[in-house]
Amino acid sequence: MKFLLFTLVTRVPDPRTGVVPETRERLRSVVEQARLAEDLGYDGFAVGERHEDPFLSAAPPVLLSHIAAVTSRITLFTAVTTLSLLDPVRAFEDYSTLDNLAAGRLELIIGKGNGAAQAQLFHVTTDDQWERNREGYELFRQLWASDSVTWSGQFRPPLERAKALPRPLQPRIRIWHGSATSRDSVELAARHGDPLFSANVTNPIEPYAELVRHYRERWEHYGHDPADALVGAGTAGFHVARTSQEALTTYRPIFEARLALSRKLGLPIVFETLDDFVDRSSALIGSPEQVIDKVGRQYERFGHEVIHLSAERDGRTVAEHRDSLELFQSEVAPELRRRIPSRPLAANTASSELIGVTP
């Protein structure tokens, strides 16, 4: 199994102090999170894309390029790239440039995105976001694969023998399709033989597991080998401590702050208590043994090879946060890697190609 640290770069009050960080400070903290992830041996670092409060993640290729400059081994992910909002030619230019700067350590997770700001800033609505996502993806794929593309579609001007530059380092980049509750992304992933990354965050895991089952069914429908299907899954919360009581005590202020923010924003409340959140959601909060057991139970439902974990400190002290990340790497990750085989990520492949060996 592979493990990513993930951030949407939220800018919210610290759950303990109430202090809102400055924008520069918040962005710099993401870079430091990525460096720490590499130092501790995590497999990847993922930056999301949102275009509204309270997020500062509007420009993943810029932030990931900075991270590429201060890391050398870790795979860099988008989670997700909202292709429904982007000109696919411009998106190709950004990510092809990043692919070269990162020495082929790049993988993308794409999705339609969400939020009212999409309509206000980009004039993309629920009526057309899925078609924009599909069309953007298909053109992006063509641009990556060929330096002469002739194409026409609904949402941007046509191309005639177009050559988009710079050419990428990876001849074929792995593109995951991010999925939350709709089957559209699942269908697109299965049709094109791409991996699926289940959000697995907001609700209990059952609806996400159902979508993964549907993905595998559609994968076979399109004639792909069932053994080639690749699935990743998110987690709703993350804190590992020596004992379950210590983990719950440390995480409780984080949960209560999120609950208060959701109520303030008028969002639906799915888990009213921390105990319910730990029990029914995908959250990994507990002792190493509890986390290993819970991931194993989720693996029985998803068959996933990759997990993303929150990179955020979320009001924990620097020591509490680092201790949790270190404990996961020392006692949880090795056992899960032993139990659950997984395919290499881009950084593994890039490193192996540089030294002439097969991963």
Secondary structure, DSSP 8 states (H G I E B T S, - for coil): -EEEEEE--B----TTT-----HHHHHHHHHHHHHHHHHHT-SEEEE----STTB--S-HHHHHHHHHHH-SSSEEEES-EEGGGS-HHHHHHHHHHHHHHTTT-EEEEEE---STHIIIII---TTTHHHHHHHHHHHHHHHHH-SSEEE--SSS--EEEE--SS--SSSS--EEEEESS-HHHHHHHHHHT--EEE---SS-HHHHHHHHHHHHHHHHHTT--GGG--EEE--S-EEE-SSHHHHHHHHHHHHHHHHHHHHHTT---S--SHHHHHHHSS-EEE-HHHHHHHHHHHHHHH--SEEEEE---TT--HHHHHHHHHHIIIIIHHHHHHHS-----HHHHHHHHHHT---
